Amino acid sequence: MKTLVATLIGPDRTGLVKQLATLIKQHHGSWQASAMSELAGYFAGIVEIRVPEEHSQALSEALGKLPDFQVKLLEGQHQPLQGQKLKLTVTANDRLGIIDEVTDVLNQLNISVKTLKTDSYPAPITGITLFEANGTLTLPHGQTLNDLQARLEALSDDLVVDIDLV
């Protein structure tokens, strides 16, 4: 078996995920894991596929022929970083640089970002734009939750940080 990781980006349209699933199945591939999203009218996705060696080239070529999409394929698997899994939520009044500041702290502590989803929306009563980031992280051995929380909360008075063990 061969592992392929396909990234796709292009105009969003109905039936795209179904088309991708059918294509993978037709080439004897097995859909393992994925993350997909629509942003500003575009579809972006990444999917891990296991496929028998003898079908991997045909599947790669078929994926590359998806109309209106840019597709990049990577082969093989890499060993994930080891450590404690965390779920992080950061909420703040929207302003420039929040993700830059948060990821600077994560980088200083050698913390790996596994998933990250962000959004901005109006606060219910005031209408002020709020920014929210939700992610899963890997806290390396030797780092503590308390240190991470304190360093993130020190970034700004309005930054609310919620960290849970997964």
PAGULUM-572774 format. One record per residue: residue in one letter; residue number from 1; x, z, y of N, C-alpha, C in turn; chain. Coordinates in Angstrom, 2 decimals, decimal comma. Example, Ala and Ser with C-alpha at 12.3 -4.5 7.8 and 13.67 -1.06 7.14 Angstrom:
// PAGULUM-572774
R   aa     i        nx        nz        ny       cax       caz       cay        cx        cz        cy   ch
R    A     1     13,19      7,80     -5,69     12,30      7,80     -4,50     13,20      7,80     -3,30    A
R    S     2     12,85      7,08     -2,25     13,67      7,14     -1,06     12,90      7,87      0,03    A
This chain:
// PAGULUM-572774
R   aa     i        nx        nz        ny       cax       caz       cay        cx        cz        cy   ch
R    M     1      0,84      0,00     -1,18      0,00      0,00      0,00      0,89      0,00      1,24    A
R    K     2      0,36     -0,63      2,26      1,05     -0,71      3,53      0,16     -0,08      4,60    A
R    T     3      0,77      0,59      5,56      0,03      1,16      6,68      0,25      0,31      7,91    A
R    L     4     -0,86     -0,11      8,53     -0,81     -0,83      9,80     -1,50      0,02     10,85    A
R    V     5     -0,97      0,01     12,05     -1,63      0,64     13,18     -1,88     -0,48     14,18    A
R    A     6     -3,17     -0,74     14,45     -3,55     -1,82     15,35     -4,08     -1,23     16,65    A
R    T     7     -3,56     -1,72     17,76     -4,12     -1,37     19,06     -4,81     -2,61     19,61    A
R    L     8     -5,97     -2,42     20,21     -6,77     -3,53     20,72     -7,25     -3,21     22,12    A
R    I     9     -7,27     -4,20     22,97     -7,87     -4,05     24,29     -8,45     -5,38     24,72    A
R    G    10     -9,65     -5,30     25,32    -10,31     -6,50     25,80    -11,68     -6,17     26,34    A
R    P    11    -12,41     -7,16     26,81    -13,74     -6,92     27,36    -14,66     -6,28     26,32    A
R    D    12    -15,40     -5,27     26,74    -16,32     -4,60     25,82    -17,51     -5,51     25,52    A
R    R    13    -17,98     -5,44     24,29    -19,17     -6,19     23,91    -19,79     -5,53     22,67    A
R    T    14    -21,07     -5,72     22,51    -21,79     -5,17     21,37    -21,26     -5,80     20,08    A
R    G    15    -21,12     -4,99     19,05    -20,74     -5,49     17,74    -19,25     -5,59     17,49    A
R    L    16    -18,43     -5,23     18,47    -16,99     -5,36     18,30    -16,45     -4,47     17,18    A
R    V    17    -16,87     -3,20     17,15    -16,37     -2,29     16,11    -16,84     -2,76     14,75    A
R    K    18    -18,07     -3,27     14,65    -18,57     -3,81     13,39    -17,72     -5,01     12,96    A
R    Q    19    -17,40     -5,89     13,91    -16,57     -7,06     13,61    -15,20     -6,62     13,08    A
R    L    20    -14,63     -5,61     13,70    -13,34     -5,10     13,27    -13,43     -4,48     11,86    A
R    A    21    -14,48     -3,69     11,63    -14,66     -3,05     10,31    -14,84     -4,10      9,21    A
R    T    22    -15,62     -5,15      9,50    -15,84     -6,22      8,52    -14,54     -6,95      8,23    A
R    L    23    -13,77     -7,23      9,26    -12,49     -7,93      9,10    -11,53     -7,12      8,21    A
R    I    24    -11,48     -5,83      8,45    -10,60     -4,96      7,66    -11,07     -4,94      6,20    A
R    K    25    -12,38     -4,81      5,99    -12,92     -4,79      4,63    -12,68     -6,12      3,91    A
R    Q    26    -12,89     -7,24      4,61    -12,70     -8,56      4,00    -11,26     -8,76      3,50    A
R    H    27    -10,32     -8,07      4,13     -8,91     -8,20      3,74     -8,44     -7,02      2,90    A
R    H    28     -9,40     -6,32      2,27     -9,14     -5,24      1,33     -8,45     -4,05      1,98    A
R    G    29     -8,65     -3,89      3,29     -8,07     -2,77      4,01     -9,00     -1,58      4,00    A
R    S    30     -8,42     -0,41      4,20     -9,18      0,82      4,28     -8,96      1,44      5,65    A
R    W    31    -10,05      1,63      6,40    -10,03      2,22      7,74     -9,72      3,70      7,57    A
R    Q    32     -8,58      4,17      8,07     -8,16      5,55      7,86     -8,52      6,48      9,02    A
R    A    33     -8,12      6,11     10,22     -8,36      6,95     11,40     -8,41      6,04     12,61    A
R    S    34     -9,11      6,50     13,66     -9,19      5,67     14,86     -9,53      6,50     16,08    A
R    A    35     -9,26      5,92     17,23     -9,69      6,46     18,52    -10,09      5,25     19,35    A
R    M    36    -11,31      5,26     19,87    -11,82      4,10     20,59    -12,61      4,56     21,80    A
R    S    37    -12,58      3,72     22,84    -13,26      4,09     24,07    -13,59      2,86     24,90    A
R    E    38    -14,63      2,98     25,71    -14,95      1,98     26,71    -14,59      2,58     28,06    A
R    L    39    -13,80      1,85     28,83    -13,41      2,28     30,17    -13,53      1,10     31,11    A
R    A    40    -14,31      1,26     32,17    -14,46      0,25     33,22    -14,81     -1,13     32,65    A
R    G    41    -15,64     -1,15     31,60    -16,07     -2,42     31,02    -15,12     -3,01     30,00    A
R    Y    42    -14,05     -2,30     29,69    -13,10     -2,75     28,68    -13,15     -1,82     27,48    A
R    F    43    -12,92     -2,40     26,31    -12,84     -1,65     25,07    -11,36     -1,46     24,75    A
R    A    44    -10,99     -0,24     24,42     -9,62      0,03     24,00     -9,69      0,85     22,71    A
R    G    45     -8,92      0,48     21,74     -8,95      1,20     20,48     -7,63      1,16     19,76    A
R    I    46     -7,48      2,12     18,90     -6,32      2,17     18,00     -6,86      2,59     16,64    A
R    V    47     -6,45      1,89     15,61     -6,97      2,18     14,27     -5,83      2,12     13,26    A
R    E    48     -5,81      3,10     12,36     -4,84      3,13     11,26     -5,52      2,53     10,04    A
R    I    49     -4,84      1,56      9,42     -5,39      0,81      8,29     -4,41      0,89      7,12    A
R    R    50     -4,92      1,18      5,94     -4,13      1,07      4,71     -4,59     -0,19      4,01    A
R    V    51     -3,63     -1,02      3,62     -3,97     -2,31      3,03     -2,96     -2,62      1,91    A
R    P    52     -3,42     -3,21      0,80     -2,47     -3,62     -0,23     -1,45     -4,60      0,36    A
R    E    53     -0,23     -4,45     -0,06      0,88     -5,27      0,44      0,54     -6,77      0,45    A
R    E    54     -0,10     -7,24     -0,62     -0,38     -8,68     -0,73     -1,44     -9,17      0,27    A
R    H    55     -2,16     -8,26      0,92     -3,19     -8,65      1,90     -2,79     -8,34      3,34    A
R    S    56     -1,66     -7,67      3,54     -1,30     -7,21      4,88     -1,03     -8,36      5,85    A
R    Q    57     -0,37     -9,40      5,40     -0,07    -10,53      6,30     -1,35    -11,24      6,74    A
R    A    58     -2,26    -11,48      5,81     -3,52    -12,15      6,15     -4,35    -11,29      7,11    A
R    L    59     -4,37     -9,98      6,88     -5,10     -9,09      7,78     -4,45     -9,10      9,16    A
R    S    60     -3,15     -9,03      9,22     -2,44     -9,06     10,51     -2,78    -10,33     11,28    A
R    E    61     -2,78    -11,46     10,60     -3,09    -12,74     11,25     -4,55    -12,77     11,73    A
R    A    62     -5,46    -12,25     10,91     -6,88    -12,23     11,29     -7,12    -11,33     12,51    A
R    L    63     -6,46    -10,19     12,54     -6,59     -9,30     13,69     -6,06     -9,97     14,95    A
R    G    64     -4,98    -10,71     14,81     -4,40    -11,41     15,96     -5,27    -12,52     16,51    A
R    K    65     -6,24    -12,96     15,73     -7,13    -14,04     16,16     -8,46    -13,54     16,74    A
R    L    66     -8,62    -12,23     16,90     -9,85    -11,73     17,51     -9,98    -12,32     18,91    A
R    P    67    -11,10    -12,96     19,22    -11,23    -13,62     20,52    -11,25    -12,63     21,69    A
R    D    68    -10,57    -13,00     22,77    -10,55    -12,23     24,03     -9,85    -10,89     23,92    A
R    F    69     -9,11    -10,66     22,87     -8,46     -9,36     22,70     -6,96     -9,48     22,57    A
R    Q    70     -6,28     -8,51     23,15     -4,84     -8,36     22,93     -4,70     -7,38     21,76    A
R    V    71     -3,96     -7,76     20,75     -3,79     -6,92     19,57     -2,30     -6,73     19,33    A
R    K    72     -1,90     -5,50     19,08     -0,51     -5,20     18,72     -0,55     -4,44     17,41    A
R    L    73      0,31     -4,85     16,49      0,37     -4,20     15,17      1,71     -3,52     14,98    A
R    L    74      1,67     -2,33     14,42      2,87     -1,59     14,03      2,75     -1,30     12,55    A
R    E    75      3,88     -1,29     11,86      3,86     -1,01     10,43      4,53      0,32     10,14    A
R    G    76      4,07      0,94      9,06      4,69      2,17      8,59      4,09      3,41      9,21    A
R    Q    77      4,59      4,53      8,78      4,12      5,82      9,27      5,32      6,61      9,75    A
R    H    78      5,08      7,45     10,74      6,11      8,35     11,22      5,66      9,77     10,95    A
R    Q    79      6,60     10,64     10,72      6,30     12,04     10,43      5,80     12,72     11,69    A
R    P    80      4,60     13,32     11,66      4,11     14,01     12,85      4,93     15,28     13,13    A
R    L    81      4,96     15,68     14,41      5,66     16,89     14,79      4,96     18,10     14,18    A
R    Q    82      5,74     19,10     13,80      5,20     20,29     13,16      5,00     21,39     14,19    A
R    G    83      3,98     22,22     13,98      3,71     23,34     14,86      2,25     23,71     14,83    A
R    Q    84      1,87     24,65     15,67      0,49     25,13     15,77     -0,36     24,12     16,52    A
R    K    85     -1,53     23,79     15,97     -2,46     22,86     16,63     -3,33     23,64     17,61    A
R    L    86     -3,50     23,09     18,81     -4,28     23,71     19,86     -5,30     22,74     20,42    A
R    K    87     -6,38     23,29     20,95     -7,35     22,50     21,70     -7,26     22,99     23,15    A
R    L    88     -7,05     22,07     24,08     -6,86     22,41     25,49     -7,95     21,78     26,33    A
R    T    89     -8,53     22,56     27,23     -9,45     22,05     28,24     -8,94     22,51     29,60    A
R    V    90     -8,79     21,57     30,51     -8,38     21,87     31,87     -9,46     21,31     32,79    A
R    T    91     -9,96     22,15     33,70    -10,96     21,73     34,67    -10,48     22,14     36,06    A
R    A    92    -10,67     21,24     37,03    -10,23     21,52     38,40    -10,98     20,62     39,37    A
R    N    93    -10,93     21,00     40,67    -11,41     20,07     41,68    -10,51     18,84     41,59    A
R    D    94    -11,10     17,66     41,62    -10,33     16,43     41,46     -9,36     16,25     42,63    A
R    R    95     -8,14     15,89     42,30     -7,10     15,60     43,30     -6,02     14,79     42,62    A
R    L    96     -5,16     14,22     43,40     -4,06     13,43     42,86     -3,09     14,32     42,07    A
R    G    97     -2,61     13,81     40,95     -1,50     14,44     40,25     -1,80     15,51     39,23    A
R    I    98     -3,06     15,75     38,92     -3,36     16,83     37,96     -2,70     16,56     36,61    A
R    I    99     -2,90     15,38     36,06     -2,32     15,08     34,74     -0,79     15,08     34,80    A
R    D   100     -0,22     14,61     35,89      1,24     14,64     36,05      1,74     16,08     35,99    A
R    E   101      1,06     16,99     36,69      1,47     18,40     36,71      1,31     19,05     35,33    A
R    V   102      0,17     18,80     34,69     -0,10     19,40     33,38      0,90     18,89     32,34    A
R    T   103      1,12     17,57     32,33      2,05     17,02     31,32      3,50     17,41     31,62    A
R    D   104      3,82     17,72     32,87      5,16     18,23     33,19      5,38     19,58     32,50    A
R    V   105      4,37     20,46     32,58      4,46     21,76     31,89      4,58     21,55     30,38    A
R    L   106      3,73     20,67     29,82      3,78     20,42     28,38      5,14     19,90     27,96    A
R    N   107      5,70     18,99     28,75      7,01     18,42     28,45      8,10     19,50     28,51    A
R    Q   108      8,06     20,37     29,52      9,05     21,44     29,64      9,03     22,37     28,44    A
R    L   109      7,83     22,56     27,87      7,68     23,46     26,71      7,80     22,71     25,38    A
R    N   110      8,11     21,42     25,44      8,28     20,61     24,23      6,99     20,51     23,41    A
R    I   111      5,86     20,47     24,10      4,55     20,41     23,45      4,12     18,95     23,35    A
R    S   112      3,69     18,55     22,17      3,27     17,18     21,91      1,76     17,02     22,13    A
R    V   113      1,38     15,96     22,85     -0,04     15,64     23,07     -0,49     14,73     21,93    A
R    K   114     -1,47     15,17     21,17     -2,01     14,37     20,06     -3,19     13,52     20,51    A
R    T   115     -4,09     14,10     21,28     -5,20     13,35     21,86     -5,40     13,82     23,28    A
R    L   116     -5,92     12,93     24,12     -6,22     13,30     25,50     -7,39     12,45     25,97    A
R    K   117     -8,42     13,13     26,46     -9,58     12,45     27,02     -9,86     13,10     28,37    A
R    T   118    -10,00     12,27     29,39    -10,23     12,79     30,73    -11,48     12,17     31,33    A
R    D   119    -12,04     12,88     32,31    -13,22     12,37     32,99    -13,31     13,06     34,35    A
R    S   120    -14,01     12,44     35,27    -14,33     13,09     36,54    -15,82     12,91     36,77    A
R    Y   121    -16,43     13,93     37,40    -17,88     13,93     37,57    -18,23     14,89     38,70    A
R    P   122    -19,42     14,70     39,32    -19,82     15,60     40,40    -20,25     16,97     39,86    A
R    A   123    -19,84     18,03     40,57    -20,27     19,39     40,20    -21,78     19,50     40,40    A
R    P   124    -22,47     20,27     39,55    -23,93     20,34     39,58    -24,53     20,74     40,94    A
R    I   125    -24,01     21,73     41,60    -24,64     22,22     42,83    -24,00     21,61     44,08    A
R    T   126    -22,67     21,60     44,13    -21,98     21,17     45,35    -21,77     19,67     45,43    A
R    G   127    -21,72     19,01     44,29    -21,45     17,57     44,30    -19,98     17,24     44,44    A
R    I   128    -19,12     18,25     44,59    -17,67     18,03     44,66    -17,22     17,44     43,34    A
R    T   129    -16,32     16,47     43,40    -15,85     15,82     42,18    -14,93     16,76     41,41    A
R    L   130    -15,28     16,98     40,15    -14,46     17,78     39,24    -13,72     16,86     38,30    A
R    F   131    -12,55     17,29     37,87    -11,75     16,57     36,89    -11,65     17,44     35,66    A
R    E   132    -11,82     16,82     34,48    -11,70     17,57     33,24    -10,84     16,79     32,26    A
R    A   133     -9,95     17,51     31,61     -9,10     16,93     30,57     -9,30     17,75     29,29    A
R    N   134     -9,51     17,06     28,19     -9,64     17,69     26,88     -8,62     17,05     25,97    A
R    G   135     -7,86     17,90     25,29     -6,85     17,34     24,41     -6,55     18,24     23,24    A
R    T   136     -5,86     17,66     22,27     -5,31     18,45     21,18     -3,80     18,35     21,29    A
R    L   137     -3,14     19,46     21,05     -1,70     19,57     21,24     -1,05     20,17     20,01    A
R    T   138      0,25     19,95     19,89      1,04     20,64     18,88      2,03     21,54     19,60    A
R    L   139      1,85     22,84     19,44      2,72     23,85     20,03      3,87     24,09     19,07    A
R    P   140      5,11     23,76     19,47      6,22     23,92     18,52      6,48     25,40     18,22    A
R    H   141      7,09     25,63     17,07      7,46     26,98     16,69      8,38     27,55     17,77    A
R    G   142      8,14     28,81     18,14      8,94     29,46     19,17      8,27     29,49     20,53    A
R    Q   143      7,24     28,68     20,75      6,49     28,71     22,01      5,25     29,58     21,81    A
R    T   144      4,77     30,20     22,90      3,61     31,07     22,78      2,44     30,53     23,60    A
R    L   145      1,24     30,86     23,14      0,02     30,49     23,86      0,00     31,12     25,24    A
R    N   146      0,40     32,38     25,34      0,37     33,08     26,62      1,27     32,39     27,65    A
R    D   147      2,45     31,96     27,25      3,36     31,27     28,16      2,74     29,96     28,64    A
R    L   148      2,17     29,21     27,71      1,53     27,94     28,06      0,40     28,17     29,06    A
R    Q   149     -0,48     29,12     28,76     -1,63     29,39     29,62     -1,16     29,84     31,01    A
R    A   150     -0,21     30,74     31,08      0,27     31,24     32,37      0,89     30,13     33,21    A
R    R   151      1,67     29,27     32,57      2,33     28,19     33,32      1,32     27,16     33,81    A
R    L   152      0,30     26,87     33,02     -0,72     25,92     33,47     -1,56     26,52     34,60    A
R    E   153     -1,97     27,77     34,45     -2,78     28,40     35,48     -2,02     28,58     36,79    A
R    A   154     -0,70     28,65     36,74      0,12     28,79     37,95      0,16     27,50     38,77    A
R    L   155     -0,30     26,39     38,20     -0,26     25,11     38,90     -1,17     25,10     40,13    A
R    S   156     -2,32     25,78     40,05     -3,29     25,70     41,14     -4,31     26,83     41,00    A
R    D   157     -4,82     27,30     42,15     -5,84     28,36     42,14     -7,15     27,90     41,51    A
R    D   158     -7,46     26,60     41,64     -8,75     26,11     41,15     -8,68     25,56     39,73    A
R    L   159     -7,53     25,64     39,08     -7,36     25,10     37,74     -7,85     26,12     36,71    A
R    V   160     -8,83     25,73     35,90     -9,34     26,58     34,84     -8,81     26,04     33,52    A
R    V   161     -8,13     26,89     32,77     -7,48     26,49     31,52     -8,12     27,25     30,37    A
R    D   162     -8,52     26,52     29,34     -9,09     27,12     28,14     -8,31     26,58     26,95    A
R    I   163     -7,72     27,46     26,16     -6,91     27,06     25,00     -7,45     27,76     23,76    A
R    D   164     -7,70     27,00     22,72     -8,16     27,55     21,44     -7,26     27,06     20,32    A
R    L   165     -7,08     27,90     19,32     -6,37     27,50     18,11     -7,30     26,60     17,31    A
R    V   166     -6,74     25,59     16,69     -7,53     24,68     15,86     -7,42     25,11     14,42    A
